[in-house]
């Protein structure tokens, strides 16, 4: 779809033929301007543009006219937003990067600050999120429902607090923004290269005004569907271990090696409606609502190999003592796993805004809103395992992916034995109720232009409940003691599983139907066979499962509720004057907030760890049927001053300075007062817990920006920023001993040592960086090439706490450089765009749950293309491609040869038509 590439700041960092040509042309363009009359401000020119360039112009105007440091994206027209995903468009903005899920942008990072540091608003209101923390999933929003988005990189007193990285305001369309009736219908067919499947999208919008333009109504609906495939090869991590059979101690040993082929049906339905009523020239009422349902139905089939240090017979290590090659004897196991990665999410948001302007100098606005996000995935996640003893050889000494070979292969349907099966998942919900009142008193002149003040109230409740169904045998069959039913395992050949990628790993394996497996495990015959195999009285397991609802009743749900209430107010002075003949404007203000957090949960009670007969790779956890409830209340206050200054040095050159203090409250999930036991494997016991005593991150920020608007639609911007973040929350792993009954005499003194990962306020970090943005229209080229234009940008960031330091616990995850370049064309009925996004390597996680070492996300670049042809003034045909070079995401461990994962989502293409009346 040829869509407007709305405000995309730019730089000349990325090289390529188009940018080389631009670089050669640019001096001549500047020279021509310096010998003629200086370029006038776009607002003074009578230029009428439509389509892609119109969206760019709106975004530039937003940036230029704001007293804050802001970048924007804007839709070319109603229902015609850049890129197929809001997050994908936001990443074109300087300093913005995205994290993807299933090949779609989901979370955003701004200036190295991850999604939890960025406040997301919809029409100026806080929005609920279905995630365990504060991160907002942009893939919940159908892109056609969005009219634009502003990314505020500096703050003022009026702006909601919470965003150290940025505040992102996503805007939906309003009927009064358009003249009269508007009808839009579009549809497209999507093709996924990896899955080799088609699906379709549809969109419809109606907008109109009535009653002498005093009543406006807008309604739109969007339907999007993908038949996606996600192929993954992964190692959970490396941990310190001894290999007694190989005669090695203190080596970095891989936990496992998994291969996953995940078929996903991704369906997104969005509905948006707005009613506006202008009761008089002084009173405007706006009521709007948004409903979105995003469902990912997943079916993952994988083959996995958990490695045990005690089973490694031979091994080779490198200079950093990482095991690069080893053989594991038949005590090891090959597992066939049926698993799901479902996302049944919903978002509901509605609000009302009443604006009263009794005079040209007074404006009062009251806004009330409610939003709720849910992910009802309780009991919806399947993790079922059938395995068998298999001697394997792991080799990561080559240049391709790690190789894995096995003595008994991977496709023998008669070797499978029962092991593990659970059906669980989290029900998550967040409700957010918000009220605010804003008043503005403007002046007739003088230095003070306006006084602004207001009040704010927010009540946010996050609930997280782990639900296990009755059909949940858990580890009742752990140990591979009995064979599974004949015919349960079937051959499986995954589509396009890293075809053409070097590496001697399984390209085919076995799969099974999870429901059939559960039926087998719940049968009396299987339970009695398990009893006989492990030497228990026959009937013991069947009676146990019946009495405990299939293992579900005795395992305490890992659940919590966090309620956060924020009350605050602000006062701000807008000013403007001339100093030495230079127009100066800006604002000075302070914001006060009082926060009260109430955390409730329960502490899981571990009673013992028992040996699993025939399985040296895991213990069985024995938990108490009940847990101790825990509740804690915390309060704190924040005073947040801010200053923004804008200087118009010339009609085309603007300078800005901003200073502020901002806060980001800890993720609500981090405040939960509970501990969960995440790994019960010998030598690598792991647990994770929350910390209700966490206080907010507090950042002192400085920004300095120069903006040169040297031609209509063209600019060069350079920005520098510095942030000092106090009370930084870091996740550190420490050994904590938990008392156990020690019935099998495993732990001396009855103390089981767990590596426990907890968040803590650890200290202060400094983050600094430079942003460069550039946009240029090649209107001087001969026709038809005069329709060409280019935008590019680059962000360079650094910190006094580098994430490359070994053992670092106090550093900013996600900190890394990024670059973008877009070559666009618009002339007559033709539009086209080639967009490239690149993100340098960064630390994704400082302390991996396996081994406590960092996870590095390697360099990633993606190329997207689109083109459109206007058949008539009402009808347009379009094509587009996403990730057309089939780039794959990769992660590694502390050292370059510690392979962690490679994920392939493939390229996808679309063709469609759009009708605009």
N, C-alpha and C positions, 0 to 999 in steps of 0.2 A: 504494500500500500504506500503510495507516494504521500508522505505525510510531512507536516510542517516540523522542521527541526527547530523547535522554538529556542529560546535563549540558550545558546551554547557558547560559553566563553572559550577562548582559543589561544593557542600558542604555536610556534613554529618548531616544536620539538620533534615531531614525527616527520621523518623524511619520506619522500616518494616523488614520482614524476610530477604530480599535480602541485605539490608544495615547492618543488624546485622551480617550476614555471612561475609560480606565484612570487617566489623570492626574487626572481629576475625582473618581474614586472613591478614589484612594489616600489623600488626607488624612483622609477619614472612617475609613478602615480603621486608619490609624496612631493617630488620636485615640481610637478605641475601645480600642485596645491599651494606650495610655498611661494610661487611667483604670481599667484592669482589671489583673488579675495578669499580670506579664510572661510572654510566651510561653515555654513550656518547650521544652527541646531535643527535636527529633524522636525521639531515642532513648528519651525518657522517656514517650512517648505510645503508647498501644495503638491504632495506626492501621494498618489493613490495606488496602493498595491493590494494584491489579493493572493490567496493560496499560501504557499510555503513562505514567501517573503513577508506576507502579512503577519504570520505567526512570529517570525524573527523580529519584525519591527515592534510588535507588542512587548516582546520580552526585553528588547533593548530599552524601550521607554520605561518599563518597570524598574530596571536597574538604574537608569540615568536619573530618574526623578525622585528616587527614594532617598530619605535621610539615613537609612541603614545600608550596610553592605549586604547586597542581596543579588542573587542570580535566579533566573526564571526560565521555565519552559511554558509554552503556550500552544494550544491546539490550533491547527490551521483553520478549522471550522468545527462546528458542533459535531461531536462523534468522530472526529478525525484527529486523533492524537498521535504525536510522533512515536514511532516504534510500536511493538505489539504489547508492551508492558510499561506501566508507569515508572517502575524502577529502572528499566532499560533506558528510558528517556532521561531520567534524572542523572544517570551516570555520565551523560554527555557534558554535564555542568562541571566546571573546574572544581577539583577537590572532592568530587563525589565518586565513590566506587560501589559496586554491588556484590552481594553474595547470592549465588544462584541455587535453586532447587529444581531438579528435573529440567534443567536447561532454561529456566525462567528466573529473572531477577526477583528476589524475595526481600532481602534486607539491604540497607544502604549504610555506607561508612562515609563520613565527611571529615576531611582533613586528618584522617587516621583514626578518628573516633568512631567506634562501632555503633550498631543500631541502638543499643541501650542508652547511648549518650545523645541521641537525637530525638527531640520532641516532635511528634507528628500530629498535625491538626488537620481537620477537614472543615473547611469554611470557617476557620478561626477557632475551632473547638477541639478539645482533646478527644481522642478516639480510643475506644477499648481495643485490646489485642488478645488474641487467643493463645499467645505464647506464655510460657511459664514466667518470663521476665517482662520487661517493658518494651522489647523490640516489636515494632509494628511490621506485619507481613504485607508488603505492597502488592503481592500477587493475589491478595483477596479482592482488590478493586479492579473491576473491568475497565480497561483503558478508555473505552469509548464514553464512559460516564464522566470523565474528567475533562474540565475546560483548561486547566493549567495548574502550575505549582510554583511556589516561591520558596527559595532556600535562603533563609536569613542567617548570615554568618556573623553578624554583630547583633547585639541585643539592646533593647531599650526597656524602660520601666513598664510599658504597656504590654509587652510580649510575655506570654506565659513562660514561667521559669521551668527548668528541667533539661534544657538542651545545651550542654557544654560544646558539643560539636556544632550543631545547627538546630534551627527550628524550621521545619518543613510544613508549609501550609498548602494542602491540596484543595483545589477549588472545583466545585461542580457548577454547571451552567445555571443561570437565572433567566427567566423569561423577559424581564425588563432590560436585559443586556442586548436584546435583539429586537428588530422592528417587525411587528406583525407576525404572520403565520410562517412556520418553518416545519417542513416534513423531510425527514432523512431516513432512508432505508439502505442497508448494505448487507452483503453476504459474501462469504469466501469459503473455499475448500482448502484444507490444510493437508500437507503430506509430510510424514516423518520418515526420513531416510533410514534410520536405524531399525525401526519396527516394520517399515514398509507398509504402513497403514494410512488411511485417509480419515479425516473428520471434517466438521464444518463449523463456521461461526455465523452469527446473524446479529443485526443491530437495527433498532427502530427508534425514532425520536419524533415527538410532536411538541411544538411550542407555539403559543399564540397569546395575544392580548385582547381584552374585551373592555366594554364599558368605558369608552373614551380613553383607553389605555390605562385605566385604573386597576384592572385585574389582569394578572398574568398567570398562565398555567404552562408548566413544562413537565413532560413525562418521557422517560426513555427506558428501554429494556435491552439488555445485552446477553447473548448466549455464546459461550466459547467452549470448544471441546478439542482435546488432543488425545490421540492414541499413541502414547509415548513409550519408549523403551530406554531404560537406564542400565548400562552395563558397568560393573565395578569389579576391580580386583583390589583387595585391601589387606593390610596387616594392622591390627589394633595398636601395636606399638612394641617397643623394645624395653626390657627391664634387666636389671642386674641379676645375674644368676651364676651358679656353679654348675659345671658339667662333669660330674664325677667319673662317668664312664669314658669321657674323652680326655680326662686329666687337665681340665681348665677351670680356673676360678675367676670370679669377678668380670665376666664378659657381658656384653650387651646382646641379649638373646631375644629373638622375635617371638611374640606371643602366639601368633597364628598366621594363616594364609587362607583368605576366603575369596571365592569367585561368585559374584551375584549377578543374575540376569533378572531385572525387575520390570515387568510389564505394567504400565500405569494407564488408567483411564482417568484423565483430568477434565473435569467439567466445572465451568464457572458460569453462574447465572447472577446477573446484577440488575436491580431496578432502582431508578432514581426518580423522585418527583418533587416539584417545587411549586408553591402557590404564593404569589405576591399580591398584596392589596394596598393600594395607595388611598387611604381613607381621606386624606386631604393633601395639600401641598406640603404640609408640615409633618405628616404621620405616615410611616411606611411599615407594614407588617410583612414579614417573610417567614413562611413555614416550609420546611423541607424534610425529606426522609430518604434514607438509603438502606437498601437491603441487598445483601450479597451472600451467596452460597457457593462455596468452593469445595469440591469433593475430589479427593484423589483415592481411587480404588486401586490397590497395589497387589500384585502377585509376584513375589520374589522366589526364585528357585536358585539355590546355591549349593556349592560343595565347599566344605571347610575342613581345616586341619589345625587342631590345637596342638601346639608343640609343648612337650614337657622336658625341662632341662635334665631330669633324671633318666630320660630315655634316649638322649643323644649319645651315640656310640663313637662317632668321629666328628671333628669340627675343625674349621679353618677360621682364623680371626685376622683382622687387619690391624693397622697401627693404632687405631682408637679402640681396639678390643671389641669391635662389632663382629659378630658371627656372620660370615659371608657364605658359608657352606657347611652343611652338617647332614648326617644321616641319623634317622630315628628308628629304633627297633620296633618290633611288632607290638610293644606296649602302647604305642601311639594309635590314634584313631583317625579314620576318614569319616566325616559326617556329611550326610545329605540333609539340607535344611529347607523347610518350607516356611517362609516368613512374609510378613506384610509390612508396608510402610504407608498406612492409610492416613488421610487427613480429612475428616468430615467436619468442615468448619463453616460457621455462619457469622455474619456481622449485621447488626441492626443499629441504625443511628437515626435520630430525628431531633429536631430542635425548632425553636421559634425565636425570632429576633424582631424587636420593636424599636424603631428609630424615630426619634422626635427632634425636629429642627424648627423650633418656634421662630427663630430669626437666623440671619446669615451668620451670626456670631456664636450661636449656642447650638450644641448637639448633644443629645442624651440617648444612649442605646442600652437596652436591657436584652440579655441573651440567656436562654435556658436550653439545655440540651441533655440528652440521655443516649448512651450507647451501650451495647452489650455484644461481646464476642464469645463464641463457644467453640470448643473442639471436643465433641462427644465421642471420644475414641475408646472409652472404657469397655473392656472386654472384646475389643475389635482388632487387637494386634495378636497375630499368631506367630509363635516361634516353636517349631516342631522339628525334632532331630531324630534321624535314623542313621546309625553308624556301624562301623565294624573295625576290627583290628587291622592295621595296615602299616607296614614299614615304608617310610617315605624318605626322599632325599630333596633337600631345599638348597638351591644354588642361586646366589645373587652376585656372582662375580662377573657376569657378562654385561653387555652394553644395553640389552633390551630389558624386558620385564623379568622378574625372578622366575626361575624354572622350578617345577615341582614334578617329580616322578615317584611312582609307587610300585612296590613289589607285586601287589594284587590288582593294579590298575584302578579304574574309576567307573567301569560300566558293567560290572557283574551283578545282575539283578537278584542273584540268590544269596548274597552275603549279608544283607541288611539285618541289624539287630536293634531292638527297642532301646531308647535312651531317655528322651526328654520331650515334653510337650506342654506348652502353656498357652492360654488364651486370656490376655489381659489388655491393659491400656489405660491411659489417663483420660478422665473427664476434666477438662479445664474450662473455666469461665471467668470473665471479667465484666463487671458492671461499673459504669462511670457516669456519675451524675454531676452536672456542672452548671453553675450560675455565675454571671458576671454583669456588672454595670459599669459603663464607661461614660464619662462626661467631658465635654470639650468646651472651653470658653475662649473664643478667639478675640483678638484686639483689633482696633482700627489702624494701628500703626505702632511704630516704635520698635525697640529691640526685642521685646517679648511679643511673640506672634500668637501664642496660645498657651493656656493652662489646661492640663489634662489630669484627671484623677479618677479613680475607680476602685471597686471592690471585687473580690473573687472568692468563690467557694467551690471546692471539689471533693467528692466522696467516691473513692475507688475501692472496690472489693475484688480480690483475686482468690479463686478457689481452685485447688488442685487435688484430685482424688484418683487414686489407683484402684481400678476395678478388675477383679478376677472373676470369671464366670465359673459356674459349677463344673462345666466341661473343662477341667484344668488339672491334669494329673501331675503337673510339675515334674519333680525329680523322683517320683515313685518308682520309675523303671531305670533310673540311672545305673550305669555299669555295663550296658550291652550284654545282659545276661540271657535274653531269649530272642529267637528269630522272630521277625515280623511275618504277617500273613503272606502267603505266596501271592505273587502278582501285584503287591502293593507298590513296589518300585518299578518304574518304567524308564526307558531310555529318554534322554533329553538332549536336544541339540539347539542351543540358544542362537537367536538371530544375530548375525554380524558381531560375534563376540571377539572384538579386537582383531578382526581379520587384517592380515598384513602387518601385525605388530610382532616384533621378534620376541621369542621366549618360548620355552618348552613347558607349557602348562596345559592342563586339561581343556580341550575345546568342546568336549562332550562329557556328560555325567548322567546321573539318575535323578528323577523327580518322583514325587508322590502326592496324592490328594490328602490334604490335612484332615478333612472331615472323616475320610475312611480310616485314617490313622487313629484319630480320637476314638472312633467306634471300636476299633480293635483293642486299644489300651483300656477302655472302660468295660470290656467284656470280662465276665467271670473266668473264662478259660485263660485269658492272658494273665490276669491277676494271680490265678492259681499256679500257672507255669512260672511266673516270677518268684513266687514264694518257694517253690520247689528248687529253683535254680540257685537261690541265695541261702537255702537252708532254713527257711522259716516254716512254721506250721501252715499248711495249705488252708486258705481262707482268710488269712490275716490281712492281706492287702485289699481284697475285695470288701471286707468289713470296714476297714479303715476309710477307703474312698467313699463308701456309702454313708458312713457316719459324719464325714467331714466335707460333704458336698464337693467331692472331687478335688480335695486339697485346697480349695479356695478359702474355707472358713478359718483355717489356722494360720494363714499368713497375713499379717497386719498390713493394710493399705498404706502406702507411702503418701500421706495426704496432709494438706495444710490449708489454712485460710488466713489471708493477710488483708486487713482493712486499713486504708490510708485516707486521712482527712486533712485537707489543706485549706486554710483560711488566710486571706491576704488582702493587700491593698497597695496602691501605688500613687505617686504624684510625679508629674513631669512638666517641664517647661520647654516649649518649642521657641527657638529664637532665630533671628535673622537680622543681618545688618551689612554694612560695608566697612571694610578696614583697608585703608590705603587703596581705595577704589575697587577692591575685590569683594564680590558678594559672598557672604558667609552665612550658613544656616546650620541648624542642628537641634539637638535636644539634650537636656540634662534631667535626670530623674533618679528615683529610688523606689525599689519594690521591697515590701516586707511580706514574709510568709511564716505561718505557724503550722507545723506538721505534726500530726499525731498518728503513730503506727501501732496497730494492735495485731500481734502475730499469735496464731493458735495452731497447734499440731500435736503430735504424739511421738514419743520416743520409742522406737522399735527395740524390743528386748531380745537379745541374742542369748540363748541358754547354753548352746554347745555347738561344736563342729565335729562331725562324725566322718570316719573313713567310709568311702564308697567301695564295696567289694568289687574287685576286678577293674577298678578305675583309679589310676594314680594321678589323674589330672584335676581332680576336684574333690572338695569336701561337701557333705550335706549339712546345711544349716538347720539347726533346731531352734525355733522361735517360740516365745510364749504366745498363747492365744489372745492375750490382751496387751495393751501398751499403756504407758504412763502419759496422761495428757500434760501438755506444756503450753503455757500462755505467758505472753510478755507484752508490755506497753512501753513505747518509747516516744518522747516528744523532743522537738528542737525548733529553733527559730533561725531565720536568715534575713539579713539586710543586704540588698543587692543594688548597689549604685551603678549608673551607666551614663556615658557621655558619647555622643556622636556629633562630629563636626564635618561639614561639607564646604569646600571652597571651590568656587568657579573661577579658575585662573584665567580662562578664556571661554569663548562660546563653545569650544570643542574639547577643552581639557579640564577635568575635575579631579580634585584631590580629596581624600577622606581620611579621617582619623577617628578611631573608636577605642574606648576603654570601658571595661565593665567587669562585674563579678557575676558569675553564673553558677548554678548548682545542677547536679544530676543526682537524683535519689537512687540508692542501690536498687537493683532488681528485686522485685517483691519476692521472687523465689529464693533469693539469697537470705532473706530474713526469716525463712521458715525454721522453726525450732525442732528439727528432726535430723536423724541420721539414717541413711540407708546403706545396706551392705551390697556393694556392686560386683565384687569378685571374690569367690570362695575357693580359689585355686591355690594349691600348696606353694609356699614361697612367694606368693604374690597376693596376699589378702588385701582387699581394697574396700574403702567405705568413703562416703561423702556426706557432709552435713552443712546445715545453714548456720546463720549467726544473727540473731535478732538485735544485737547491740551495734550493728553497723551504722555509721553516720554518713551523710551525703558527701560525694565528691564536691569540692568547692574550687572553682577556677577563677584566677585573675587573668583577664584577657586584654591584649593590645593588638590593634589592627592599623595598618597604614596602606593606603591604596591610591594608585594613580590610574585614571581612565581617560583615554584619548579617543574621541569619536571623530575620526578624521574624514569620514565620508558617510553619507546616508546608508545605514546598514552595515557600516564597517567600524571597527574599534580595535584598540590595543589596550590591554589592562595588565597591570603588575601589582600584586598584593603581597605584603609580608605580614605574618601573624606570629604571636607568641602567647602561650598559655602556660600558666603555672597552676598545676592541679594539686591541691592539698587533700589530705585524708583519702588518698587513692586506695581503692579496694583491690587487693590482689588475692589470688587463690593459691594457697600454699599447701603442700603435702607434708605431713609430719606423722611419725609413728605414734600411735595411741594403743595402749593395751586394754583389751576388753576381757572381763572375767568370763570363763566358760567352765562348765562342769568337768570337762576333760575326761569323759568316760573312756575314750580310746587311748588315753595317755599320750597325746600328741604334743601338748604344750607344757613345758616345765612351769610349775607354780600355778597352773590353771589360768595363765594370761595369754590370750591370743593377740599377737602384734599385727595391727592393721595399718596400712598406709592411708591416712584419712585426709581427704581434701576438703578444706574449709575456706570461705572468704574472710578477709580481715582488712581493716584500715591499716595500711602498712607504712604510708609516708607521703612524700611529695615527688612529683615528676614534672619536668619541663618539656613542653612540646612546641616546636617552632617550624616554620615553613615558608615557602614562597610559591605563589600561584601566578601563572602567566596565561593570559587569554588573548585570542586573536580571531577576528572575523574580517573577511574581505570579499567584495563582490567584483568579479572580473568583467565589469561592464564596458571596459575599454577594448576588449577583444572584438574582432569582427564577427558579425552574425554568422551562424547561430550560436557561436561560443560565448557571446556576451551574456548568456543566461547562467554561466558558471559562477560558483562561489565556494568559499572554503571557510570552515571554522576549525580551530585546533586549540588545545590547551594542555597544560602540564602542571602537575603539583609535585613539589619536592618537600618532604617532611623529615624531621629528625627529632631526637630526644636525648636528654642527658642520661636516660636510663635505657640503654640499647637492649633490644630483645635478643641480640646475638650473644649476650654474656651467658656463660654456662651457669645454670642454677638460678637464673633470674626469676624472682617472684613479683617484683614491683616494676612493671612496664606496661605499655599500652599495646594490647593485642590489636591487630589490624593495621598498625602503622606501616605505611609504605607509599612509594611514589606511584603516580598514575598519569596516563597520557591518553588523549583522544584526538582524532582527526576525522573530519567529515568533508567530503566533496559533494556539493549539491548542484543541481541544475534545474532551472525553471524558465521556460520560455514558451509562450503560446500554449498549446494543449499538452505539452510534455513536462513531466517532473521526474527527477531521478535523484537518488542519494546513495552514496557509499560511505558507511560509517565504520570506523575501526576504534576499538577500545582496548587499552592495555593497562595491566596492573602489575607492578613489580612484585617480586617475592616478599612476603610478609609473614609474621608469626600469627598463626590462627589461634593457637592455644599455648599458653605458657607451660602448663602442667598437664600433660596427657594423663588420663586416668590409669593407663598402663605404663608404669615406670616413672611417672612424674616428670617426663622430659617434654620439651616443646614440640609442637607440630608446626611445620612451615608449609605455607601454601605457595607453591612455586609460581613463577611468572606465567601470566595467562593473557592472551590476546584473542579477541573475537571480531570477525568481520561480518557485518550485516549489510544487505543491499535492498533497495526498493525502487520501483518505477511505476509511473501511471500515465495514462493517456485519456484526456477529456474528449470523449466521442461527441458530446454535445455540451451545452452549458448546464445540463441537468444530470448527465450520466458520465461516469468515469470508470475505466477498467484499470486494474492494478495487479502487480505481481510483487512478491517480496521474498527474501531469503534471510534466515537467521542462522548464524554460525556456519556460513557456507563453506568454510575451510575445514570444518569438522574438528575444531580445536577441543582438546580434552583437558580437564582439570587434574592437577597432580598435587599430592602432599608428600612430605618426607619428614624424617625425624631429625634429631639433633645434628647428625652428620649426613652428608650428601648421599651416601650409599645406603641409608636406612629408609628403604622404600616403605611408604605407608599406604598410599592409595593412588589409583588412577580411575577417573570416572568419565565415561563416554555417553553423552546425550545425543550426539549426532546433529546433523543439519536438518532444518525443516523449511518448507516452502509453502507459499500460499498464492492463490490466484482468486480474484473476486471482482465484484462490481459495486458501485456506490451510486445512489440516486438522491439528488438534492433538489427539493422543490420549495 
